[in-house]
Amino acid sequence: MMRPLLVAWLAFGSGIGFGQVIDSVHVFKKLPTAAYTSASANALAWKLHQAKAEHVTLKGAEIATVREGMAQYKPVPHRSGPIPGLQHLAIVFSRGRPTALGLTGDLDRLINFTARSEYRISSMSEHLKVRAILLELMMLH
């Protein structure tokens, strides 16, 4: 259960979440092992969405905790190219509009493929805060 919660937690704050209503998050359960680029990860997210691939749908109570954790992430320009460590893909719905997201396994990089934006954690203390808030979110389930 940690993997879907992790992606949902991060997705809410990825620029689509700040100040916007989030309807739900579809977190895909399995990604093929591959060397992903921005383009291939984005294409896979939409392919999984269109195929109604196995996913976990999250909504509701997690939003407040998610927003708290996302305060640790800072926006940076996204440069297309390889995404080492990509482990999670999700589609987030805001007012019915879908957005494709990817997250690296170290929690360092969250990429909003639809908006071509990226969010990063830059310090160890920020990583520790994010992990503590994630633990709190997991305890809700």
C-alpha positions as a Markdown table, in Angstrom:
| # | Residue | x | y | z |
|---|---|---|---|---|
| 1 | Met | 0.0 | 0.0 | 0.0 |
| 2 | Met | 2.9 | 2.4 | 0.5 |
| 3 | Arg | 3.6 | 2.8 | -3.2 |
| 4 | Pro | 0.1 | 4.1 | -4.2 |
| 5 | Leu | -0.1 | 6.3 | -1.1 |
| 6 | Leu | 3.3 | 7.8 | -1.9 |
| 7 | Val | 2.4 | 8.8 | -5.4 |
| 8 | Ala | -0.9 | 10.2 | -4.4 |
| 9 | Trp | 0.7 | 12.1 | -1.6 |
| 10 | Leu | 3.1 | 13.7 | -3.9 |
| 11 | Ala | 0.7 | 14.2 | -6.8 |
| 12 | Phe | -1.5 | 16.6 | -4.8 |
| 13 | Gly | 1.2 | 19.2 | -4.5 |
| 14 | Ser | 2.7 | 19.0 | -7.9 |
| 15 | Gly | 1.4 | 22.3 | -9.1 |
| 16 | Ile | -1.9 | 20.9 | -10.1 |
| 17 | Gly | -2.8 | 20.6 | -6.4 |
| 18 | Phe | -1.9 | 24.0 | -5.0 |
| 19 | Gly | -5.1 | 26.0 | -5.1 |
| 20 | Gln | -7.0 | 23.5 | -7.2 |
| 21 | Val | -9.6 | 20.9 | -6.5 |
| 22 | Ile | -8.3 | 17.3 | -6.8 |
| 23 | Asp | -11.0 | 14.8 | -7.7 |
| 24 | Ser | -8.9 | 11.6 | -7.5 |
| 25 | Val | -5.5 | 10.0 | -8.2 |
| 26 | His | -5.1 | 6.8 | -10.2 |
| 27 | Val | -1.8 | 5.2 | -9.2 |
| 28 | Phe | -0.7 | 2.5 | -11.6 |
| 29 | Lys | 0.4 | -0.6 | -9.8 |
| 30 | Lys | 3.1 | -1.9 | -12.1 |
| 31 | Leu | 5.6 | -0.3 | -14.5 |
| 32 | Pro | 7.7 | -2.3 | -16.9 |
| 33 | Thr | 11.4 | -2.1 | -16.0 |
| 34 | Ala | 13.0 | 0.2 | -18.6 |
| 35 | Ala | 15.2 | 3.2 | -19.0 |
| 36 | Tyr | 12.6 | 6.0 | -19.1 |
| 37 | Thr | 12.8 | 9.4 | -20.7 |
| 38 | Ser | 10.3 | 12.2 | -20.2 |
| 39 | Ala | 8.6 | 11.3 | -23.5 |
| 40 | Ser | 8.5 | 7.6 | -22.9 |
| 41 | Ala | 7.2 | 7.9 | -19.3 |
| 42 | Asn | 4.5 | 10.4 | -20.4 |
| 43 | Ala | 3.4 | 8.1 | -23.2 |
| 44 | Leu | 3.3 | 5.1 | -20.8 |
| 45 | Ala | 1.2 | 7.0 | -18.3 |
| 46 | Trp | -1.4 | 7.9 | -21.0 |
| 47 | Lys | -1.3 | 4.4 | -22.4 |
| 48 | Leu | -2.0 | 2.8 | -19.0 |
| 49 | His | -4.8 | 5.3 | -18.4 |
| 50 | Gln | -6.5 | 4.6 | -21.7 |
| 51 | Ala | -6.1 | 0.8 | -21.2 |
| 52 | Lys | -7.7 | 1.2 | -17.8 |
| 53 | Ala | -4.6 | -0.6 | -16.4 |
| 54 | Glu | -4.7 | -1.9 | -12.8 |
| 55 | His | -4.5 | 1.0 | -10.5 |
| 56 | Val | -5.4 | 2.2 | -7.0 |
| 57 | Thr | -7.8 | 5.2 | -6.8 |
| 58 | Leu | -7.3 | 7.6 | -4.0 |
| 59 | Lys | -9.3 | 10.6 | -2.9 |
| 60 | Gly | -10.7 | 12.3 | 0.1 |
| 61 | Ala | -9.0 | 12.5 | 3.5 |
| 62 | Glu | -5.4 | 12.3 | 2.3 |
| 63 | Ile | -5.5 | 15.8 | 0.8 |
| 64 | Ala | -4.6 | 17.8 | 3.9 |
| 65 | Thr | -1.6 | 15.6 | 4.8 |
| 66 | Val | -0.5 | 15.7 | 1.2 |
| 67 | Arg | -0.5 | 19.5 | 1.0 |
| 68 | Glu | 1.6 | 19.7 | 4.2 |
| 69 | Gly | 4.2 | 17.4 | 2.7 |
| 70 | Met | 4.4 | 19.2 | -0.6 |
| 71 | Ala | 5.5 | 22.4 | 1.1 |
| 72 | Gln | 9.0 | 20.8 | 1.1 |
| 73 | Tyr | 9.1 | 20.6 | -2.7 |
| 74 | Lys | 10.5 | 23.5 | -4.8 |
| 75 | Pro | 9.6 | 24.1 | -8.5 |
| 76 | Val | 12.4 | 23.9 | -11.0 |
| 77 | Pro | 12.4 | 23.9 | -14.8 |
| 78 | His | 11.9 | 20.4 | -16.3 |
| 79 | Arg | 14.3 | 19.5 | -19.0 |
| 80 | Ser | 13.2 | 16.6 | -21.2 |
| 81 | Gly | 15.5 | 13.6 | -21.2 |
| 82 | Pro | 16.4 | 10.5 | -19.2 |
| 83 | Ile | 14.6 | 10.0 | -15.8 |
| 84 | Pro | 16.8 | 7.7 | -13.8 |
| 85 | Gly | 15.0 | 6.0 | -11.0 |
| 86 | Leu | 11.5 | 6.5 | -12.2 |
| 87 | Gln | 9.3 | 4.2 | -10.1 |
| 88 | His | 5.8 | 5.6 | -10.1 |
| 89 | Leu | 3.3 | 6.9 | -12.6 |
| 90 | Ala | -0.1 | 8.3 | -11.9 |
| 91 | Ile | -3.0 | 10.2 | -13.5 |
| 92 | Val | -4.4 | 13.0 | -11.3 |
| 93 | Phe | -7.9 | 14.4 | -12.0 |
| 94 | Ser | -8.6 | 18.0 | -11.2 |
| 95 | Arg | -12.1 | 19.1 | -12.0 |
| 96 | Gly | -12.3 | 16.1 | -14.3 |
| 97 | Arg | -9.1 | 17.0 | -16.3 |
| 98 | Pro | -6.4 | 14.4 | -16.2 |
| 99 | Thr | -2.7 | 15.2 | -15.6 |
| 100 | Ala | 0.2 | 12.7 | -16.0 |
| 101 | Leu | 2.8 | 12.5 | -13.2 |
| 102 | Gly | 6.0 | 10.6 | -12.5 |
| 103 | Leu | 8.0 | 10.2 | -9.3 |
| 104 | Thr | 11.5 | 8.9 | -8.8 |
| 105 | Gly | 12.1 | 6.2 | -6.1 |
| 106 | Asp | 14.2 | 8.4 | -3.9 |
| 107 | Leu | 11.3 | 11.0 | -3.7 |
| 108 | Asp | 13.7 | 13.6 | -5.0 |
| 109 | Arg | 12.0 | 14.4 | -8.3 |
| 110 | Leu | 8.3 | 14.8 | -9.1 |
| 111 | Ile | 7.5 | 15.5 | -12.7 |
| 112 | Asn | 4.2 | 16.8 | -14.1 |
| 113 | Phe | 4.5 | 15.6 | -17.7 |
| 114 | Thr | 1.3 | 17.4 | -18.7 |
| 115 | Ala | 2.5 | 20.9 | -17.6 |
| 116 | Arg | 6.2 | 20.1 | -18.3 |
| 117 | Ser | 7.2 | 21.1 | -14.8 |
| 118 | Glu | 9.2 | 19.5 | -12.1 |
| 119 | Tyr | 9.5 | 19.7 | -8.3 |
| 120 | Arg | 12.5 | 18.7 | -6.2 |
| 121 | Ile | 13.6 | 18.2 | -2.6 |
| 122 | Ser | 17.0 | 19.7 | -2.2 |
| 123 | Ser | 18.2 | 19.0 | 1.4 |
| 124 | Met | 18.4 | 16.0 | 3.8 |
| 125 | Ser | 16.2 | 17.8 | 6.3 |
| 126 | Glu | 13.4 | 18.3 | 3.7 |
| 127 | His | 13.7 | 14.5 | 2.8 |
| 128 | Leu | 13.3 | 13.7 | 6.5 |
| 129 | Lys | 10.2 | 15.9 | 6.8 |
| 130 | Val | 8.7 | 14.3 | 3.7 |
| 131 | Arg | 9.3 | 10.8 | 5.1 |
| 132 | Ala | 7.7 | 11.7 | 8.4 |
| 133 | Ile | 4.6 | 13.1 | 6.8 |
| 134 | Leu | 4.4 | 10.1 | 4.5 |
| 135 | Leu | 4.5 | 7.8 | 7.6 |
| 136 | Glu | 1.6 | 9.9 | 9.1 |
| 137 | Leu | -0.4 | 9.4 | 5.8 |
| 138 | Met | 0.2 | 5.7 | 5.8 |
| 139 | Met | -1.0 | 5.4 | 9.4 |
| 140 | Leu | -4.4 | 6.8 | 8.3 |
| 141 | His | -5.0 | 3.5 | 6.4 |
